[in-house]
Each structure stands twice: as C-alpha cells, then as structure tokens.
Amino acid sequence: MRIFRPRGRPDVSSVRSPLAQAVAMFRAGRYADAEREARDVAASRARRRDDTWAPLALDIAAVAVSAQGRHAEALSLYDQALPMFARVFGDGHPQTLKARSDRAQVLTSLGRHAECEAECAAVVPAAARRTEPEAAQVATAARNGQVFALIALGRHPEAEALAREALAAPHLPERFSLVLRLNLARSLSGQDRHEEALAEAERAQRLHRGLPAVEQRPETGAVDLAMATALLGLGRRDEARARAVAGHDACLAVLGPDHRRTAEARELIGSIDA
C-alpha cells in the first residue's frame, strides 16, 4: 500500500495522522485490524463534506479488505471513495489516480479483466502528465495492472512489450521492478517461452528476498507461482508442484483462502495433479 503525501496535506503515516495506526497495522500484515481502524476513522469523519481524511480512510479500508480476499467488498468501498477523492483532491490528482488504479486492479481480481485493462490504460497517461514526484509511481502501478490484465486476457505479446517498456524506465523502485518481472515471467510462460520465464522468475526471487518485510508481504506467494508455472512448462512437474504448494501455503497464511492468488495457487496444483 502506497499512500502519498499531497502538497499542503497531512501525511497519513505521521504520528499526528488519524490513520497512522491503520497504516501501521496494514504494514504489519494485520489486515483485519487495519480494516476496522480505517472504517472507524471514515465513519467518524463522514459528515465533513470536504474532509481530507475520509477518502484516505476508505482507501486504506479497501486495500485491507482486498488483502483479505473480499474483492467485491473492496470494489464497493472504492466506488464510495472515488467521488470523495475527486471532490477533495481533484480528478487529475495523483491520489485520485492512485485510487482509480487500485480499483481497476480489484476488477481483475473479480475476473473483469477488460475493464481493468481499459481503466489502467487511461490512468497511465493521466498520471504521466502530472508533475508531482509521486505521479510517476502511480503511472508505473497502473502500467503493471494493465500488464496483468492483458495476461489474463491471453494477450501475452502485448503484455510482454509493456512490461519490458516499464522495466526500462530509469530509477525504477525495486518493488515495481519485482511485480513487473513477475508479470513478464507470466507473459513469457503464456507464449511457451518457459526457459526465459524461469530466468525472469529467478530474478524476481532475488529482488523479493532483498526487500524489507513490509514490501515483501503484498507479493506473498507470487514468486512461487511464477516459478511453478515456468517449471511445469519445462516438464519439471515435481519441482513445479513443490513450488505451487509452497506458494499456496504462504498465501493461505498471509492472504487467506478467498484471495485471488490463493485461488490461483489451488488451480495450479490441480492442473499439476491432473
């Protein structure tokens, strides 16, 4: 979860922020506690029409709900929050664009891949036109969401091209490099280029291990699944199954049984066993 400090606005992570506790809980992986805390803050400020904290609180609640696998509920929270973001920050503000990108990626968790792809494709140029430093991160996150959706739609060469373009950007934070390489590996597997996919998954694994725990947690199990898919394509079934089981167990422990990635791991194990 990345929540930016808008110019002239309080920082949600500061000790004076009413959302500091919710953010700390989320970063510690206490998603249910973060959800409750963020919902309480949102409810306490609901009557203040132009309050900055209310949409930010709903955004944190939505991210925490999605992390628990309740993707339809997260989408409802984003739909409630977005008009507030537009009113308080403005339609083109990076914070509003970030909420749009996050909402789009919940859509793909619900199988609405074409809608996700279209929305992310719209957010990328809107964020690129902004001059705020955080806008570049919003654009990269939206691009990654677009790549993921293209893979789900079976448009693997397009996904590969966009992932490589995003990876070539200067000063790319390692967390974005990680998720883009994971999606690049998935796009390569989708083209039966499994040796290349495995190499990218191994690069992603090195990046993942080098990140602090708070930045590793959102990608729990993702490296295992990318490697398992590539190994299966190479006919290394036993290794693939071991990786898929490890990914499933990690997702189950951190994200819960209903999360999209946990379900993906179950499906992959089923495919291997079949």
Salt bridges, closest charged atoms under 4 A:
ASP33 OD2 - ARG30 NE 3.03
ASP33 OD1 - ARG36 NH2 2.21
GLU35 OE2 - ARG39 NE 2.91
GLU35 OE2 - ARG70 NH2 2.87
ASP50 OD1 - ARG87 NE 3.51
ASP51 OD2 - ARG45 NE 2.84
ASP59 OD2 - LYS98 NZ 3.47
GLU73 OE2 - ARG39 NH2 2.69
GLU73 OE2 - ARG70 NH2 2.87
ASP79 OD1 - ARG103 NE 2.59
ASP102 OD2 - LYS98 NZ 2.51
GLU115 OE1 - ARG112 NH2 2.81
GLU119 OE2 - ARG100 NE 2.71
GLU132 OE2 - ARG130 NH2 2.68
GLU158 OE2 - ARG155 NE 2.87
GLU160 OE2 - ARG164 NE 2.94
GLU160 OE1 - ARG193 NH1 2.78
ASP192 OD1 - HIS194 NE2 3.47
GLU196 OE1 - ARG193 NH2 2.93
GLU200 OE1 - ARG181 NH1 2.72
GLU200 OE2 - ARG203 NH1 2.97
GLU219 OE2 - ARG175 NH2 3.11
GLU219 OE1 - ARG261 NH2 3.54
ASP224 OD1 - ARG243 NH1 2.61
GLU239 OE1 - ARG236 NH2 2.85
ASP249 OD1 - HIS248 ND1 3.58
GLU264 OE2 - ARG186 NH1 2.74
GLU264 OE1 - ARG260 NH1 3.79
ASP273 OD1 - ARG241 NE 2.65
